Amino acid sequence: MARFEIASADLAVMGEKPASADILLQLGLDSACGTNGAEDLVAAHKWFNLAAMKGSREAAMRRQEIAFELSREQIAEAQRQAREWLSLH
């Protein structure tokens, strides 16, 4: 898998083209590992969820893995953030 350098989640949409599953997966990996700051599992769940919606099996697997570390409230927040991101992009 190619590694994408993305300075901001806002850049996950390049022009008029929707973000690919690979870019969304990479954002999830970066959030889970704290690559661009503090580790954020809620954000990681959101990005993995979006990537899984675009067909990424790896994202679906990783989303399931981190779900065990999140509370129901945190998962609900991640899902809310994913819906919000979809409505904006």
N, C-alpha and C positions, 0 to 999 in steps of 0.2 A: 504494500500500500504506500502511496506517495505521502509525504509529510507536507502539509500546507502551513506556511507561516502566516498567521492572521493576527494582526495587532489588536483588532477590536471585533467583537461579535457583530457590530453593525456592518462590518465588511463581509459578513457571511452571504450577503446578497451582492453580487457583482453586476452593477448596471441593472438591466432589465431581466437578466437570467436568474432564476431561483437557485439557491444554494444546493450543491450536490450532497448526496448522502455522505460522501467521503469528507467534505468540508465540515459538515455537521458532526460527524463522528470524531473528527480531530478536535473540534471545539469541546466535545464531551471529554475526550481524553485529557486535554489541557486543563479543563476545570477539575477533573478528578485528581489529577496529579499536582495541581497548583503551579503549573508551568508559567503562567502570567500573573502570579500573585498567590493569594491564599487558596488552599484547597476548598472547593465548593461543590459538594455532592448534589445539592439541589439543582444547581446549574448544570452539572454533568448529566443528571437524570433528564433534564429538559432537552439538552442537545442530543442525548442518546435516543430519547423518544422521537424527536424530529427526524433523526437519521433513520431510525427503524421504520418510520412511516414512509420513507423514501426507498425502503427495501433492503436496508443494511442488516444482515443477520448478526454481524458482530456487535452492532449497536444494541440490538434487542437483547443479546446475551449479556452485554456489559450493564445495560439498564437493569436487568433482573438481578445481577450480582450486587450492585450498589443499593438496590431497593431493600435488601436485608439490613442495611446500615442506617436506613432512614425511618422516621416515624410516619404514621399515616398522614399527619398534618404536613410534613415535609414533602411527601409524594404528591399530595393534593396541590401544594404550592408549585411544585415543578410542573405539574400538568397544567395548572392555570397559566404559568409563564409560557409554556409551549403553545397554548391556545392563543395567548396574547401575541406572541411572536408571529404565529401564522396569520393572524388578522392584520398585522402590520406589513407583512412581506408576502 
